């Protein structure tokens, strides 16, 4: 996830870690996460939404297990952010292509 953030914003790893830490802290301190995600849906392009979906998949897969609860939360977050089914399917394709080939698109 740090690598994706770093690449997207053209930042070094330390800067990416700081950006991610600040974002997570802000979200933890903001009980209105759904409203925040709704706001993101109006700001993000379809390409950005696909990047977010791929990042979410990487987070869900990080522990090496598939958990139905995690998948449902990812689906709901994607829905709130406005990630269309088409974009989500594109993100799945990209995630699996990157995972099995080691390439990042």
N, C-alpha and C positions, 0 to 999 in steps of 0.2 A: 504494500500500500504506500509505503514511504517512497519507493521508487517511482510509482505512478504519479504521486503528488509532485515529486521532484522534477520529473520529466514534463508534466503538464505546466508547471509554473517556472520551469527552468531554474530550479534551485538545487543547492548541494544537499547531501543527506542530512546534515545537522540542521539546516534551515527547514527542510521538509519535516523533520521530527518536531521542531519547535512549532511549525504551522499546524501539524496534526494535533499536538498536545494542546495548543490554544483552542483549536476547534472543539476537541473533546471536552475540555474544561468548560467552554461556553455552553455546550449542549447540556452537560451535567448540571450546570447552574441554571439552565433555562427549562422549567418544567413544561413549557408549551412547545415541545419538540414537533408536534404535528403541524402547528402553525408555521414554524421555521421551515419545515420540509415543504409545506404548501408554497411558501414564498420562493423557495428554490425552484419550484416547477415553472415559475414565470421567468426566471433568470437564465436557466440552463438551456443550451441548444440541444438538439437531438444527439449530436456527437458527444456532448458533455454528459448527457443522461446515460448514454451507452458506457462511457468511462466510469461513471458512478456505479452502474450495474455490475460491471466487471470487478470493480473494487469490492463491492459488497460480496460477490461470489468468492473472491480471494479471502476475505475475512471469514466467511462461513466455512470455507474449506481449510482454513489454517490449522485446525486441530486434527485434521485427517478423518473426521467423522461427518456423516450426513445426519443431521438432526432435523426432524420434521418441524419442530418449533422454530428453529433458526430459519429454515426455508420459508415458513409462513411469515415470520417477521420481515424477512428480506422482501417477500412479495408485497406485503402491506406497505413497507417503506417505499418501494418502487412505485406503487400505486399512488401514494400520497405525493411523491416527487413528480409524478406525471410521466413515468416511464411507460410507454405504450407496450403492448404485447409484442409488436413487431421489433421494437428496439430491444426489449428484453431477450427475445429469441436471437437477435443479432449478437447481443452481449454473450449469451450462452455459447454460441458458435465460436466467437472470438476467444472466450475463456478456455474452452476445450482445445482449440487450435494452439493457443499459447502454452497450455499445460502439457500437451503431448508432443509438441515440437520444440518447446523451450524458446520460441520466438515471441517477441512482443510486437504487435501490429501498431 
